[in-house]
């Protein structure tokens, strides 16, 4: 995967702390960067620093060393600007896909063990990781123990009026687990995605590949209306729905092909009007596939009749470059960007996974306008199951669940390094970029500034973070990630 690179020249900085006032200036040898004016505050809180190392010796652990007030040095400087004109997208959140298989494993735990891990995942404060966004499948994904839809019929039969529609397959595991999660985090955002229409609606009559038959477009739109209403009846609000998981991938079981033209036609003529008629406010999201083909979502959004119903586009990164998210955003800056899926291949390697996923997703996707980062998937068993026949056989869960025992894997720490400190409603703010120290910065709803930095080199590296509140010098081990938190100043 090519690195996401923006250049930044090294900056010489001089700073001095004098009682209650910070005097600070910064001179750039080549770029003449603007100086920050002195902050008008009586006191600054100590900066908190949470470290994850590639060998796992430190896992989001708060550090008492390797962070000092900035003094004169020749380190590279990351400059962070929290002023109002440097604020970018509002974050919807970070999390995982709660597959049917994940729900089954969670629901098979004892009540007390399940409550403990769900509290760790979805509550805030302490060492809970405050997951704020999840994705669920409409019908089965390829990480269920079987393939199903909510209206399965024998070959040759149809049900245009959806008389047999039922979310009963989700009532055993998924819905009960979702209800427990929502008791912990009532404002959790949920994205729902289909892997396939019911086989009888498709051109090949199969759960694998094929396309949606044109005569069933309205039936399928009504199918989604029924799904959202059925989940709402269970007290589960679906915040957003993408039209089709990986619409250019006909190989998974289940899967379904859908061209950009077909997607635009379905949205403008069927799904959008059906949502309006039913009074449904669930956001409609296009694409949900790799950024190697940014023309797909652009083509969908170029149709003004379809665009009026679409909130934005979603992406994975199994092919293409993360910077192409900005290509789509630049083409339609009035529509949102979401990053909704990326797997960690079993058995996992914390050092390699931490570096690639942090650089490309936690930094790269967000700097390219994404409002979410979701890992695939939440949980699997020690044999990386369940999966459907033809489903993913090596998708490592963020958690490995074996009875009541839980092992936390790479994806857990990749998400937690940010989700624990950056709640839903936080805003990305501008920060300078260097390929050796990829970083992204946020302003939280409570006024904290949070900066995530990856040491994308093979040597320990010292650098500065120039934030007006309190500039610092810090050090990260090779391949490590650091989250730096400036609490809202106390006057």
Buried (B, 14 or more C-beta within 10 A) or exposed (E): EEBBEEEBEBBBBBBEBEEEEBEBEBEBEEEEBEEBEEBEBEEBBEBBBBBBBBEEEBBBEEBEEBBEBBEEBEBBBBBBBBEEEBBBBEBBBBBBBBBBBBBBBBBBBEEEBBBBBBBBBBBBEEEBBBBBBBBBBBBBBBBBBEBBBBBBBEEEEBBEEBEEBEBEBBEEBBBBBBEBBBEBBEEBBBBBBBBBBBBBBBBBEBBBBBBBBEEBBBBBBBBBBBBBBBBEEBEBBBBBBBBBBBBBBBEBBBBBBBBBEBBBBBBBBBBBBBBEEBEBEBBBBBBBBBBBBBBBBBBBBBBEEBBEBBBBBBBBBBEBBBBBBBBBBEBBEEBBBBBBBBBBBBEBEBBBBBBBBBBBBBBBBBBBBBBBBBBBBBBBBEEBBBBBEBBBEEBBBBBBBEEEEBEBBBBBBBBBBBBBBBBBBBBBBBBBBBBBBBBBBBBBEEEBBBBBBBBBBEEEBBBBBBBBBBBBBBBBBBBBBBBBBBBEBEE
